[in-house]
Amino acid sequence: MGILITAASTAKAHQLKNKLNAPNTVLGDFEDLPELLLKSKSIIKLANPNAENYIHLMLSLCLDNDIIGIYPLRELEFNKLQEAKQLFEEYGIELFKV
């Protein structure tokens, strides 16, 4: 079971990961990332929050990767996920505000 921190291309995401110091913490981002990081699986590619099926894609990603908590660092991501907070909670996935 893990934690997902979005906005992996920002320093804030890496600082939060270090602060949490939790096992199974995954960084992810929808913005362009170096292919090397994606191949190493140290960062995962996320759906763009502007996508029509964003909530579905994020829920699927969390379920497929056994994610139990999300720290959406970008305001757009947070707002979109907050709209579906109850759905995520029904699957045991908590949304955190930083």
Secondary structure, DSSP 4 states (H G I P E B T S, - for coil): -EEEE--TTSHHHHHHHHHH--TTEEEEESS---HHHHHHTSEEE---TTSTTHHHHHHHHHHHTTEEEEE--SHHHHHHHHHTHHHHHHTT-EE---
